[in-house]
């Protein structure tokens, strides 16, 4: 499994196998004061799953780290199971859209942050962004 797309979005959802993204692909969030609470932040992802990863539980862990690499306490853990669609040629990859919503995320200070997505302790992708103080 690998990720072909990964971005921050204001909102995203998966419907009928398609990923719908609103306000996506940004890397800076502004806040007037800190600590800042971001009410809703979505990680929009598209995974490419091959035959070896089908029909089994794929554990995914998403962790928010600060610019020093320390965990912020924001974490999501889940399992993904992808079957083989009918008529799929042997060896073909399957695209799997995902949206992971994080509510009321607390950012103690301005600076760099990164969402890291892992499977079996191996980093698959990361989405870096910055928080800055606005005037």
C-alpha positions in Angstrom: 0.0 0.0 0.0 1.1 3.5 -0.8 -0.6 6.9 -0.8 -0.9 8.7 -4.1 -2.5 11.8 -2.6 -2.5 13.4 0.9 -3.7 16.9 1.8 -5.3 19.0 4.5 -8.8 20.2 3.8 -11.5 22.1 5.5 -13.8 19.2 4.8 -13.8 15.9 2.9 -16.0 12.9 2.6 -16.1 9.6 0.6 -19.2 8.7 -1.3 -19.7 6.0 -3.9 -16.0 5.4 -4.0 -15.1 9.1 -4.7 -13.4 11.6 -2.6 -15.1 15.0 -2.3 -12.8 17.7 -0.9 -13.8 21.3 0.1 -11.1 23.9 0.8 -8.2 21.5 0.3 -4.4 21.5 -0.4 -3.4 24.3 2.0 -0.3 24.4 4.2 -0.8 27.4 6.5 -3.4 28.1 9.2 -3.7 31.5 10.8 -4.8 32.1 14.4 -5.2 35.3 16.3 -4.0 34.0 19.6 -2.4 30.8 21.1 -3.2 28.3 22.2 -5.5 28.0 19.2 -8.4 25.6 18.7 -9.1 24.5 15.2 -12.7 23.2 15.2 -12.4 20.8 12.2 -9.4 19.7 10.2 -9.6 16.9 7.7 -6.8 14.8 6.3 -7.9 13.7 2.7 -6.0 10.7 1.5 -6.0 8.3 -1.5 -4.3 4.9 -1.0 -3.2 2.6 -3.8 -3.7 -1.0 -2.6 -2.2 -3.9 -4.4 -3.1 -7.6 -4.4 -0.9 -8.5 -1.5 -2.8 -6.1 0.8 -6.3 -7.2 -0.2 -8.7 -9.1 2.0 -6.8 -8.5 5.2 -6.9 -5.8 7.9 -4.4 -3.0 7.3 -3.8 -1.1 10.5 -3.3 2.7 10.0 -2.1 5.2 12.6 -2.3 8.9 12.0 -0.3 11.0 14.4 0.0 14.8 14.7 3.6 15.9 15.6 5.0 19.3 16.3 8.1 20.7 14.5 10.4 19.0 17.1 8.9 15.6 16.2 7.0 15.3 19.6 3.5 13.9 19.7 0.8 16.5 20.4 -1.7 14.0 21.7 -3.8 14.0 18.5 -3.9 10.5 17.1 -6.2 8.3 15.1 -6.0 4.5 14.8 -8.1 2.3 12.5 -8.2 -0.7 10.2 -8.7 -0.7 6.4 -9.9 -3.8 4.6 -10.0 -3.8 0.8 -11.5 -6.6 -1.2 -10.9 -7.4 -4.8 -13.6 -5.8 -7.1 -15.2 -8.1 -9.6 -13.5 -8.2 -12.9 -10.3 -6.7 -11.6 -7.3 -8.0 -13.6 -4.7 -10.0 -11.7 -2.1 -7.7 -10.2 -4.1 -4.5 -10.7 -4.0 -1.8 -8.0 -7.2 -0.4 -6.4 -7.5 3.3 -5.4 -9.1 3.8 -2.0 -10.2 7.3 -1.0 -10.3 8.2 2.7 -11.1 11.2 4.9 -10.0 11.4 8.5 -11.6 14.3 10.5 -10.0 15.8 13.6 -12.2 17.9 15.8 -11.2 20.7 18.2 -7.5 20.3 17.6 -5.5 22.4 20.1 -2.3 24.0 18.9 -0.3 25.4 21.8 2.1 27.6 19.8 2.7 28.8 16.3 5.1 26.8 14.2 5.4 23.7 12.1 3.3 20.6 12.5 2.9 17.4 10.5 0.4 14.6 10.2 2.2 11.3 9.8 0.4 8.2 8.4 1.9 4.8 9.3 1.2 1.1 8.6 3.0 -1.6 10.6 5.4 1.0 12.1 6.4 2.2 8.6 5.7 5.8 7.5 3.6 5.9 4.4 3.1 9.6 4.0 3.3 12.9 5.8 1.4 16.2 5.5 3.3 19.1 6.9 1.8 22.5 7.6 2.4 25.7 9.6 0.4 27.7 12.1 1.1 31.4 12.2 -0.2 34.2 14.3 -2.3 36.7 12.4 -2.6 40.3 13.4 
